[in-house]
Amino acid sequence: MCTEMTSFNQPDGWINADYEQPNTARDVLVFEKSIGVSVGFFINGWHMYGSYDFEIEVTYWRELPDPLGEDAVWQNLSKFKI
């Protein structure tokens, strides 16, 4: 997880991709001009799943939110009538 704040980090959590990239290979949220928000990763350039053969033009990225805990998952499932 990227915990170090720089002047390029936005208050809403989005990081300018021109100035900072993830320091390890991991999934992150990315904003790409033609696609919008998606999940991508940075390995010698920005990529999305299914498109590793070409780089995408990411302008901003941010960490993925923490996964839901088991209690939250069951609480949401209980809203559906089966």
C-alpha positions in Angstrom: 0.0 0.0 0.0 1.2 3.5 -0.8 1.3 5.3 2.5 3.8 8.1 1.7 2.1 11.4 0.9 3.6 13.7 -1.7 2.6 17.1 -3.0 1.2 15.3 -6.1 -1.4 13.4 -4.1 -4.9 14.8 -4.4 -7.0 15.3 -1.2 -9.5 12.7 -2.5 -6.9 10.0 -2.8 -6.1 10.2 -6.5 -2.4 10.4 -7.4 -1.1 12.1 -10.5 0.4 9.3 -12.6 2.9 11.7 -14.3 4.7 12.1 -11.0 4.2 8.9 -9.0 3.5 5.2 -9.8 2.8 2.3 -7.5 6.1 1.0 -6.0 5.1 -2.7 -6.3 3.1 -4.7 -8.9 -0.5 -4.7 -7.5 -4.0 -3.9 -8.6 -5.0 -0.2 -8.3 -7.9 1.9 -9.5 -6.8 3.9 -12.6 -8.4 6.7 -14.5 -7.8 6.4 -18.3 -9.0 9.2 -20.6 -10.9 7.0 -23.1 -12.1 4.3 -20.6 -12.8 6.1 -17.4 -12.2 4.4 -14.0 -11.0 0.8 -14.1 -8.6 -1.6 -12.3 -5.1 -1.6 -13.7 -1.5 -2.2 -12.7 1.9 -0.7 -13.4 4.7 -3.0 -14.7 7.1 -1.1 -17.1 4.0 1.1 -18.0 0.3 1.1 -17.2 -1.8 -1.9 -18.2 -5.3 -3.3 -17.7 -6.3 -7.0 -17.6 -6.9 -8.3 -21.1 -4.8 -5.5 -22.6 -1.3 -6.3 -21.5 -0.1 -6.1 -25.1 -0.4 -2.3 -25.1 0.0 0.5 -22.6 -2.9 2.6 -21.5 -2.7 6.3 -20.8 -3.4 6.6 -17.1 -3.7 10.2 -15.8 -4.5 9.4 -12.1 -4.5 6.3 -9.9 -5.4 5.4 -6.3 -5.3 2.4 -4.0 -8.2 -0.1 -4.0 -10.5 0.2 -1.0 -10.1 -2.4 1.7 -12.2 -5.5 1.1 -15.5 -6.0 3.0 -15.3 -7.9 6.2 -17.3 -11.2 6.5 -19.9 -9.5 8.6 -20.5 -6.8 6.0 -20.9 -9.4 3.3 -23.5 -11.4 5.2 -25.3 -8.2 6.2 -25.6 -7.2 2.5 -26.6 -10.7 1.4 -29.4 -10.7 4.0 -31.1 -7.9 2.1 -31.9 -10.3 -0.8 -34.8 -12.6 -0.5 -34.0 -16.1 -1.7 
